[in-house]
Amino acid sequence: MSTLDTQAPALPASELARLDARFPARNVAVGGGAVVSVRECGQGPVVVCLHGIGSGAASWLDTAALLASQARLIAWDAPGYGESTPLDSAAPSATDYAKRLGALLDALGIDSCVLVGHSLGAITAASAASAASAACTDKRIRRLVLVSPAVGYGAPERAEARAKVRTERLATLDELGIAGMAAKRAGRLVSDKASDHARQWVRWNMARLNDHGYRQAVELLCNADLLADLPPPMPVRVACGTLDVVTPPAACAEVARRCGVPLELLDDAGHAGYVEQPQAVATLLRESLAG
């Protein structure tokens, strides 16, 4: 298959069956006619997981399965992803995403959770954890876990990079479409050591993006400044794959430094570390629940 083959990749029927059986999707009404699509697995203390710009709720399947006996893991499809209603603005802010997350937690009756943000999801997670965020209620977020966090390009000194990223991301989408973009970009999310299983899942998730939701997420990436929301008003852990080329360890180390914690490295993992090394991320989350 060509690396630019625009046919959406197929997962084995057994994997799709496992997804539906172990991590089923449902839509949750969050007010104003909006819904958020979530997948859920397990029982116990709640872990809420937010995916990155090129992924979706289904990507947390293996991590959720490993924690099923110890935690109730809920993963959302961000606004504009999956069947989740997009936000109203063409260029929504981190606060907009955090408010939608807060509405979801209200609808689910969740008053205490560990909140996990991967890549772009870390920007929403940090905004939700901020004392100024409408999504943050007293003690609702017990701990924040940022995995390969994207810092965004909203800081004034990143104006040149911001313009370049916006132009390149949208030009790739316009030229190749979602499936072609997945064929071109999905390989960067895993390391050279990744299994075929991990590669299939990463590309399948990316190929299921929605055009409008992705464009909104590009604006979030370009306009947000994660570091402005740090440190959060609760305990935090920051982790990164040792082989991550998207948000490399040096960049993640600065996030950890701002939070006053050490960077925790996930061996033999690229950017989508929880897909590539779910055992390591499950251990991280298990410790975070206990902590």
ZIDAKA-V196066 format. One record per residue. RES is the residue in one small letter. SS is DSSP state (helix for helix, strand for strand, loop for the rest). PSI is psi in whole degrees, -180 to 180 (none if undefined). NEAR is the number of other ideal C-beta (glycine too) atoms within 10 Angstrom. Layout:
res=RES ss=SS psi=PSI near=NEAR
res=RES ss=SS psi=PSI near=NEAR
This chain:
res=m ss=loop psi=133 near=7
res=s ss=loop psi=148 near=7
res=t ss=loop psi=-16 near=8
res=l ss=loop psi=19 near=11
res=d ss=loop psi=127 near=12
res=t ss=loop psi=7 near=15
res=q ss=loop psi=131 near=11
res=a ss=loop psi=132 near=14
res=p ss=loop psi=145 near=20
res=a ss=loop psi=143 near=11
res=l ss=loop psi=150 near=17
res=p ss=loop psi=145 near=10
res=a ss=helix psi=-33 near=8
res=s ss=helix psi=-34 near=8
res=e ss=helix psi=-41 near=16
res=l ss=helix psi=-39 near=13
res=a ss=helix psi=-40 near=11
res=r ss=helix psi=-41 near=15
res=l ss=helix psi=-48 near=18
res=d ss=helix psi=-34 near=12
res=a ss=helix psi=-42 near=9
res=r ss=helix psi=-25 near=15
res=f ss=loop psi=60 near=23
res=p ss=loop psi=151 near=11
res=a ss=strand psi=148 near=17
res=r ss=strand psi=156 near=11
res=n ss=strand psi=134 near=15
res=v ss=strand psi=123 near=17
res=a ss=strand psi=131 near=13
res=v ss=strand psi=16 near=22
res=g ss=strand psi=153 near=11
res=g ss=loop psi=21 near=8
res=g ss=loop psi=1 near=7
res=a ss=strand psi=152 near=18
res=v ss=strand psi=155 near=19
res=v ss=strand psi=126 near=25
res=s ss=strand psi=130 near=20
res=v ss=strand psi=156 near=24
res=r ss=strand psi=146 near=25
res=e ss=strand psi=146 near=18
res=c ss=strand psi=140 near=21
res=g ss=loop psi=177 near=20
res=q ss=loop psi=151 near=11
res=g ss=loop psi=-159 near=13
res=p ss=strand psi=150 near=17
res=v ss=strand psi=134 near=21
res=v ss=strand psi=125 near=27
res=v ss=strand psi=125 near=24
res=c ss=strand psi=132 near=28
res=l ss=strand psi=124 near=26
res=h ss=loop psi=174 near=28
res=g ss=loop psi=-173 near=28
res=i ss=loop psi=-28 near=23
res=g ss=loop psi=29 near=25
res=s ss=loop psi=-157 near=31
res=g ss=loop psi=178 near=25
res=a ss=helix psi=-37 near=27
res=a ss=helix psi=-22 near=23
res=s ss=helix psi=-18 near=26
res=w ss=helix psi=7 near=28
res=l ss=helix psi=-54 near=23
res=d ss=helix psi=-38 near=22
res=t ss=helix psi=-44 near=28
res=a ss=helix psi=-42 near=28
res=a ss=helix psi=-38 near=17
res=l ss=helix psi=-25 near=20
res=l ss=helix psi=2 near=24
res=a ss=loop psi=-33 near=17
res=s ss=loop psi=-8 near=9
res=q ss=loop psi=-15 near=17
res=a ss=strand psi=156 near=24
res=r ss=strand psi=103 near=19
res=l ss=strand psi=125 near=29
res=i ss=strand psi=124 near=23
res=a ss=strand psi=133 near=28
res=w ss=strand psi=155 near=27
res=d ss=loop psi=119 near=25
res=a ss=loop psi=160 near=28
res=p ss=loop psi=129 near=28
res=g ss=loop psi=0 near=20
res=y ss=loop psi=148 near=25
res=g ss=loop psi=-131 near=24
res=e ss=loop psi=11 near=13
res=s ss=loop psi=135 near=25
res=t ss=loop psi=131 near=18
res=p ss=loop psi=160 near=19
res=l ss=loop psi=163 near=20
res=d ss=loop psi=-39 near=11
res=s ss=loop psi=145 near=10
res=a ss=loop psi=-24 near=10
res=a ss=loop psi=70 near=13
res=p ss=loop psi=152 near=21
res=s ss=loop psi=171 near=17
res=a ss=helix psi=-36 near=25
res=t ss=helix psi=-38 near=18
res=d ss=helix psi=-45 near=19
res=y ss=helix psi=-40 near=27
res=a ss=helix psi=-36 near=24
res=k ss=helix psi=-40 near=21
res=r ss=helix psi=-38 near=24
res=l ss=helix psi=-43 near=29
res=g ss=helix psi=-39 near=18
res=a ss=helix psi=-36 near=19
res=l ss=helix psi=-47 near=24
res=l ss=helix psi=-37 near=24
res=d ss=helix psi=-47 near=15
res=a ss=helix psi=-33 near=15
res=l ss=helix psi=-5 near=18
res=g ss=loop psi=32 near=6
res=i ss=loop psi=117 near=15
res=d ss=loop psi=-1 near=12
res=s ss=loop psi=129 near=11
res=c ss=strand psi=161 near=21
res=v ss=strand psi=127 near=23
res=l ss=strand psi=126 near=31
res=v ss=strand psi=126 near=29
res=g ss=strand psi=123 near=28
res=h ss=strand psi=131 near=30
res=s ss=loop psi=-119 near=25
res=l ss=helix psi=-30 near=27
res=g ss=helix psi=-24 near=28
res=a ss=helix psi=-31 near=31
res=i ss=helix psi=-45 near=31
res=t ss=helix psi=-42 near=31
res=a ss=helix psi=-44 near=32
res=a ss=helix psi=-38 near=31
res=s ss=helix psi=-41 near=28
res=a ss=helix psi=-32 near=29
res=a ss=helix psi=-17 near=25
res=s ss=loop psi=142 near=20
res=a ss=loop psi=-24 near=9
res=a ss=loop psi=-7 near=10
res=s ss=loop psi=137 near=22
res=a ss=loop psi=-16 near=15
res=a ss=loop psi=-8 near=24
res=c ss=loop psi=114 near=22
res=t ss=loop psi=161 near=12
res=d ss=loop psi=120 near=6
res=k ss=loop psi=4 near=9
res=r ss=loop psi=-44 near=19
res=i ss=strand psi=108 near=26
res=r ss=strand psi=-35 near=16
res=r ss=strand psi=147 near=19
res=l ss=strand psi=132 near=25
res=v ss=strand psi=119 near=26
res=l ss=strand psi=119 near=31
res=v ss=strand psi=120 near=32
res=s ss=loop psi=57 near=30
res=p ss=loop psi=136 near=30
res=a ss=loop psi=136 near=25
res=v ss=loop psi=-14 near=23
res=g ss=loop psi=174 near=24
res=y ss=loop psi=22 near=20
res=g ss=loop psi=-15 near=20
res=a ss=loop psi=142 near=15
res=p ss=helix psi=-37 near=7
res=e ss=helix psi=-6 near=8
res=r ss=helix psi=18 near=16
res=a ss=helix psi=-43 near=11
res=e ss=helix psi=-45 near=9
res=a ss=helix psi=-37 near=12
res=r ss=helix psi=-48 near=18
res=a ss=helix psi=-39 near=12
res=k ss=helix psi=-45 near=13
res=v ss=helix psi=-46 near=16
res=r ss=helix psi=-48 near=17
res=t ss=helix psi=-46 near=11
res=e ss=helix psi=-44 near=11
res=r ss=helix psi=-47 near=20
res=l ss=helix psi=-33 near=15
res=a ss=helix psi=-40 near=10
res=t ss=helix psi=-43 near=14
res=l ss=helix psi=-45 near=17
res=d ss=helix psi=-38 near=11
res=e ss=helix psi=-42 near=10
res=l ss=helix psi=-19 near=16
res=g ss=helix psi=176 near=14
res=i ss=helix psi=-50 near=17
res=a ss=helix psi=-42 near=19
res=g ss=helix psi=-38 near=17
res=m ss=helix psi=-41 near=23
res=a ss=helix psi=-41 near=24
res=a ss=helix psi=-35 near=23
res=k ss=helix psi=-39 near=16
res=r ss=helix psi=-23 near=18
res=a ss=helix psi=-34 near=23
res=g ss=helix psi=-26 near=16
res=r ss=helix psi=-16 near=15
res=l ss=helix psi=-10 near=30
res=v ss=loop psi=164 near=26
res=s ss=loop psi=172 near=21
res=d ss=loop psi=-18 near=8
res=k ss=loop psi=0 near=13
res=a ss=loop psi=146 near=22
res=s ss=loop psi=162 near=12
res=d ss=helix psi=-35 near=7
res=h ss=helix psi=-50 near=14
res=a ss=helix psi=-42 near=23
res=r ss=helix psi=-42 near=18
res=q ss=helix psi=-45 near=18
res=w ss=helix psi=-42 near=27
res=v ss=helix psi=-45 near=27
res=r ss=helix psi=-39 near=22
res=w ss=helix psi=-44 near=22
res=n ss=helix psi=-44 near=27
res=m ss=helix psi=-35 near=27
res=a ss=helix psi=-10 near=21
res=r ss=loop psi=9 near=18
res=l ss=loop psi=158 near=23
res=n ss=loop psi=136 near=18
res=d ss=helix psi=-51 near=13
res=h ss=helix psi=-45 near=12
res=g ss=helix psi=-37 near=21
res=y ss=helix psi=-40 near=19
res=r ss=helix psi=-40 near=19
res=q ss=helix psi=-41 near=24
res=a ss=helix psi=-35 near=27
res=v ss=helix psi=-41 near=19
res=e ss=helix psi=-39 near=17
res=l ss=helix psi=-48 near=25
res=l ss=helix psi=-42 near=22
res=c ss=helix psi=-33 near=21
res=n ss=helix psi=-13 near=17
res=a ss=loop psi=158 near=27
res=d ss=loop psi=93 near=17
res=l ss=helix psi=-42 near=25
res=l ss=helix psi=-23 near=18
res=a ss=helix psi=-20 near=15
res=d ss=helix psi=9 near=25
res=l ss=loop psi=151 near=24
res=p ss=loop psi=156 near=17
res=p ss=loop psi=161 near=23
res=p ss=loop psi=39 near=13
res=m ss=loop psi=169 near=16
res=p ss=strand psi=147 near=16
res=v ss=strand psi=149 near=23
res=r ss=strand psi=145 near=22
res=v ss=strand psi=126 near=24
res=a ss=strand psi=159 near=26
res=c ss=strand psi=145 near=27
res=g ss=strand psi=140 near=30
res=t ss=loop psi=-23 near=15
res=l ss=loop psi=20 near=22
res=d ss=loop psi=122 near=27
res=v ss=loop psi=-4 near=12
res=v ss=loop psi=-53 near=19
res=t ss=loop psi=81 near=23
res=p ss=loop psi=163 near=15
res=p ss=helix psi=-37 near=17
res=a ss=helix psi=-41 near=9
res=a ss=helix psi=-41 near=16
res=c ss=helix psi=-29 near=25
res=a ss=helix psi=-33 near=15
res=e ss=helix psi=-38 near=16
res=v ss=helix psi=-47 near=25
res=a ss=helix psi=-41 near=21
res=r ss=helix psi=-42 near=15
res=r ss=helix psi=-29 near=18
res=c ss=helix psi=-8 near=21
res=g ss=loop psi=29 near=9
res=v ss=loop psi=159 near=15
res=p ss=loop psi=150 near=11
res=l ss=strand psi=132 near=18
res=e ss=strand psi=124 near=16
res=l ss=strand psi=137 near=17
res=l ss=strand psi=110 near=24
res=d ss=loop psi=142 near=11
res=d ss=loop psi=37 near=15
res=a ss=loop psi=140 near=28
res=g ss=loop psi=-151 near=26
res=h ss=loop psi=-45 near=27
res=a ss=loop psi=62 near=32
res=g ss=helix psi=-33 near=31
res=y ss=helix psi=-19 near=30
res=v ss=helix psi=-40 near=29
res=e ss=helix psi=-39 near=28
res=q ss=loop psi=66 near=28
res=p ss=helix psi=-29 near=21
res=q ss=helix psi=-44 near=12
res=a ss=helix psi=-41 near=20
res=v ss=helix psi=-37 near=27
res=a ss=helix psi=-39 near=22
res=t ss=helix psi=-44 near=14
res=l ss=helix psi=-44 near=20
res=l ss=helix psi=-36 near=27
res=r ss=helix psi=-43 near=15
res=e ss=helix psi=-38 near=12
res=s ss=helix psi=-37 near=21
res=l ss=helix psi=-42 near=18
res=a ss=helix psi=-31 near=8
res=g ss=loop psi=none near=10
